Amino acid sequence: MEGRVKLRRGDVLVVVDVQKDFLPGGSLAVPHGDEVVPVLARYIKLFKDKGLPIFATRDWHPPDHSSFEAQGGPWPPHCVQGSEGAEFAPGLGLPEDAVIISKATDPGKEAYSGFQGTDLDERLRKVGARRLFVGGLATDYCVLSTVRDALSLGYEVYLLEDGVRAVDLNPGDGEKAIDEMVRLGAKTVSFEEIS
């Protein structure tokens, strides 16, 4: 992206699902998922220092969630409500006033997007959000779905390209997801380009 992006009122950081189960050693580890933690910690500090809102989404599954293999879903159990695996990554440094959005809480419904079945849109509008800066895990699932929904709801979206990692179930899924987000109107940006 050309030039620098100056942060201003109406800008919100949205950290997607940076939870222990998605990090190496977790039950549904994203390859290199831990690499986003120090990067997103810098974004969190930047937004905090500028007094801008910080939102964090999390999978918050009941133990019998339909996305789990035992219920016929594609995934091993992960991010079960109240479990250690559902905790945010240590080192993320989320401030106490960060807005936490819990998703996929209905046993019968999968929710990759932070907007699906939550009050995220309502809460963003309440703080006057216009531009969302989105990073987290995983590029090709929850980040993609969250960005897709944000764009369809009329938000301007900046994808934090240095703050996402992909599952890449099929090699190249992450790249394809980024291409799709850009095609839909998201802009990619990295930490050095923001002031």
PEWO-V736960 format. One record per backbone hydrogen bond with DSSP energy under -1.0 kcal/mol. CO is the residue of the C=O (numbers start at 1). NH is the residue of the N-H. Records with the same first field share a line. If there is no record, write none. Layout:
CO=NH + NH
This chain:
5=195
8=11
10=130 + 131
12=133
13=55
14=135
15=57
16=137
17=19
18=89
19=22
20=23
21=28
22=30
23=26
30=33
32=35
33=36
34=37
36=40
37=41
38=42
39=43
40=44
41=45
42=46
43=47
44=48
45=49
46=50
47=52
48=51
53=13
54=99
55=15
56=101
57=17
58=103
61=81
62=65
65=68
67=75
68=71 + 73
69=72
75=69
79=61
80=83
84=87
85=21
87=20
89=92
95=98
99=56
101=58
103=60
106=109
107=66
115=118
119=123
120=124
121=125
122=126
123=127
124=129
125=128
130=156
131=12
132=158
133=14
134=160
135=16
136=165
138=141 + 143
141=145
142=146
143=147
144=148
145=149
146=150
147=151
148=152
149=153
150=155
151=154
156=132
157=187
158=134
159=161 + 189
160=163
163=136
165=139
170=173
172=176
173=177
174=178
175=179
176=180
177=181
178=182
179=183
180=184
181=186
182=185
187=159
189=161
190=193
191=194
193=5
